[in-house]
């Protein structure tokens, strides 16, 4: 896989930085799984390398990278370890969307430090009571990946009017996002998962925290303060392509691990190495075909949408549908690739310390995320046929 394919020349330094961190991440993967989080030093190393800011506005110290750069960086880290890639992906998204939602001076104040890490969740499970100068916030947000390494948590809340949700003139609920220092939040330590165990995706809780106006945003009611091509890219398309990059990175790692295993393992009752068996040969051939074809479709669809937006054209229904389908397909193909390798590896892959087994566990968490769920396939097909779709992702 050509790691730099499609990455603008001026942004290739971020891929190089991700590659350089790879060996350090790989050698500590078992530690991530055991501790159910990334160690602080590795999380900060990714941030100091500029990786957390690749989707952030320039006024907050970000590099506003092309989507292909973002995907390649996340894919590269995910190839070293799926949990590390997932943490980076969430950090990139939350910091990128969060910084763009604040005025430049405020964003620079909170997000500008090179080592800054932000955790977050844009699901309105918090409750916010208006008070003088801000909001008093309580709530529990699930799956706050990377929360133990973050400086702030950016979470969405339902604004209350007494004991009922406040309503806008059109009847929609009033939603606000609040930026809270992590040292004011409680981390519940409840991330016990089948895969991506090292991602530290614990629930976090706020109890009666007063958040001042300058740390409150309203992404559902106003356009981002940043206005470059990246911030005109459809929100749900951005959320989909980076999730898919985690899956393609994990699948590439699985191919690496299978090749290593196949060159050393002699299956029971066999005098030949695993790589001499037809089922192993078919598995590696199918895995490469699935991964590369899914990745190529995704990179093509995302690039075409980027070029369209950069030229001042709106991202219409068909481009949105194609980006979503390509991301869903990339994830599904990556899962099928790993499934085939896992089956061909035999009993060697079932142990907890098997790198291929870890890839198998990790990759099946990715399609559970709503942004790349196959449930949206029919809705995308409707749009390709010129029909209306009310699907959230489109």
Buried (B, 14 or more C-beta within 10 A) or exposed (E): BEBBEBBEEEBBBBBEBBBEBBEEBBEBBBEBBEBBBBBEEBBBBBBBBBBBBBBBBEBBBBBBBBBBBBBBBBBBBBBBBBBBBBBBBBBBBBBBBBBBBBEBEBBBBBBBBEEBBBBBBBEBBBBBBBEEEBBBBBBBBBBBBBBBBBBBBBBBBBBBEEEEBBEEEEEEBBBBBBBBBBEBBEBBEEBEBEBBBBBBBBBBBBEEBBBEEBBBBEBBEEEBBBEBBBBBBBBBBBBBBBBBBBBBBBBBBBBBBBBEBBEEBEBEEEEEBBBEBEEBBEBBEBBBEBBBEBBEBBBBBBBBBBEBBBEEEEBEBEBBBBBBBBBBBBBBBBBBBBBBBBEBBBEBBEEEEBBBBBBBBBBBBBBEBBBBBEEBBEBBEBBEEEEEBEBEBB
